[in-house]
Amino acid sequence: MAETISGWGDISVFTATGQRELLLLLLLKGSVETFRRQISSFRVLLTVIAAIIMALILYTLTLDKIHSIASLKLIGASNTVIQGLILQQALILGIVGFGIAYLVGQHVSKVSTAPDSGRFGSAATGGDRAGNFCAVQRAGHL
């Protein structure tokens, strides 16, 4: 089976040994570490952007309640009470946002780790008649 598929021009076939050699080659080149650093940088960037968005949302919500805050100040509420109300609102926003992000992350994790559906153009693994496992990868997607 591997010989037949390797005859196709746009597909590469790797045996289990070939896969190990390719992985070792990638590890030696440091590309795995490069990918890890890129993903870490992307996480930091997303966290900073999320923090800025949360701050702007909280600022907007506080401006919408400026009349209520002025009323509280008129009846004698201290700055600590008003700050506490704003911080409670921020805490609730943070907890709800974290909960939604966690649930979406769990769903995405389940979907991304699901077995390949065998669509054309994706990597697939299988065995030949001798029981040797091989991987098939479209050219240019390695």
N, C-alpha and C positions, 0 to 999 in steps of 0.2 A: 504494500500500500504506500509506503514512504517513497519508493522509487517512482511510482506513478504520479504522485502529487508533486514531487520535486521536479518533474519534467515540465510542469506548468511554469510559465515565466514570471508570474506576479506573486507566487507563493513560495515561502521557505519552509522546510520541514526540519525539525530538530528531534533527535532521539533524546532519551533521558540523559545520556552522557553529554550530548551536545548542549542540552539545556544547562547542565551543571557548568560546563566549560564557559558558556556564554555569561552565566551569572558571575562566575569568578572573574571573567574578563571585565565585566561592568564594575564589579567591586574594586578591582585593581585600578581601574581608571578613575575611581572616586565619584562616578556619576550618581551612585546611590546616596552618598553623603551630600552631594550638590542638591539632589532632589529634596532631601530631608531639610537642608537649610532653606530652600525656596519655600517649602510648605510652612516652616516655622515663621519665616518672614511674612508670608501671606496671612497666617493666623494673627500675628501682631498687628498687621495693617487692618484686618477686619475688626479686631478688638478696639483699636483706636477710633475707627470710623463709627462703630456701634456706640462707643462712649460719647462721641460728639453728637450723634443723632439723639441719644437719650437726653443729653443736656439741653439740646434745642427743644425737644418735646416738653421737658419739664419747665423750661423757661416760658414757652408758649402757654402752657397750662397755668402757670403762675400769673402771667399777664392777663389771662382771661378772668382770673379771680381777683383782680386788683380792687374791684368795688367791694367784694366781701372782706378782703384784707383791711381795707380802709374802715369798713364798718366795725370790724373786730378791734381795730386800734381806737376807734371813737368810744367804744364801751369799756375800754381799759385793758385790753389783752396785751400781754407783754410780748416783746420780740421773740422770746423763747417759745411761747405757745405757737406763734405764727410759724416760726422755723420748724417746730415739731410737726405741724400740719403738713408743711411742704415736704419734709423728710419722710413722713408716713406715705404720702402720695408717691414719692420717688421709690421707696422700698416696695410698695405694692406693684408699681410699674416694673421694677427690676425682677421681682419674683415671678410675675406673670410672663415676662419676656423670657426669663430663664426656662420656665416650664415649657413654653411653646418651643423654644429652641431645642431643648432636650428631647421632646417628643418627635420633632421633625428630624433631629439627628439620629434617633433610634430607627426611625422609618427609613431614612436614607441608607443607614448602615445595613439594614436587613436587605434592602433592594440591591445595594452594590455588592454584597457578598453572596447573592443568590447564584445558583449555577447558571452557566451560560446557556442561553436559549437556542444557540446554534444558528443565529442569524448570519447571513452571508457577510463576510468582511471582518468578522471578529475572530479572535484567537480561539482555537479549539484543540482539545486533547483527545487522544484515543489510542487504541492499541492496534498493532498489526497481528497477523496470524500467529506469529511466534510469541505473542504476549509482551513484546517490547513497546513501551509507551513512547509516544512522540507528540510533539506540539506542532501545530500548523499556524503560521502567521502570515498575513498579507504583507507583501513587500512594501517597504516604506513606513510601516507601523511598528517597527521594532524599537 
